[in-house]
Amino acid sequence: MVHESVFRTQDLPAADRFEAWVQRMGRTHAPMQLSSDRAADYDGCQRAIALGDVTVWPATFDPLVFRRTPKLIRASDPEVYHLSLLLKGEGAASWGSSRQAVYTMNDFHISSSSRAFDIHTGADPVTIVGLEIPRAQVPLPGRHADQVMGRRIAATDGIGALLAQFLRGIAADTSVYRPSDGPRLATVVADLVSAAFAHALDADLSLPPESQDRTLVLRVKAFVRHHLADPELTPATVAAAHHISRSHLYRLFQAEGLTVASYIRDQRLEHARRELLDPARSATPIHAVAARWGFPRAAEFTRAFRTAYGIPPSELRAREHPAPGAPGDAPPTDRGRLANDTPPGFGASW
């Protein structure tokens, strides 16, 4: 997996916890003056996930005041942008007297190690997914990117939602990634951050074409996953929804070694497979599951499913959820013991 470290103040004596948190934050972002009304017994937990030069750090911590001063900037400036996806709690930030911002859940807070700021969290602990990315990896002129400081970027729609989804996915489970995946993930993060900044500034034309293309692929994939149940979802409708030609759409997916139609089909089949494995859905007719995921014709669904997974959907369900009294079903006295010995199903969460 990618490299990950975990820091918990509760692992230290109470008297040492706040100072250790100050040092941890200084290494994660940049040296800052930190203060808290709970410094006597500070509670904070941070995971630092290294993706090459980019760091993602989920954290939960007690109320805190962050202050980055001109003197600290002159002494040490790693030249990074910091983004915080606020998952719980609230905060406010100021950059001198001319710019202030208030943040609530599902907002991105953005700051720069090269600019002085003051950040105050609310009265309750906050939970964030933090992100540190070198300024050099955001291909926008510095004078434009710095204008994003203090602007609200919502994590609930548009490119902000794509970035939030990506960061939350990385934070949820790093075990699925190899160390060599780190730089690739960092490239995706850089593209999404650049696109989010450009969108906030209405400056898409200043993004390099390759960044625009990679961001567009992510937007298209999110659109496809959201509309899988629509039997009219086709490459043509996907292209139209994004105001691009079908040939442009094909080229985007060709660069990833995919076709649009195969991506749609594979996503539909995978969602149907997961539903067939869900015990809570075991009474739903297979044709209804197929229709729910964009296969209105049962025979077409069965053929595609067998091709993808090697068995028909009915057999998969029968293996996972055998009917009572079926061959191999455990007698009532042994059912509990066998249930504890049986490996979990192979369906994965989305």
Disulfide bonds with the S-S distance in Angstrom:
none
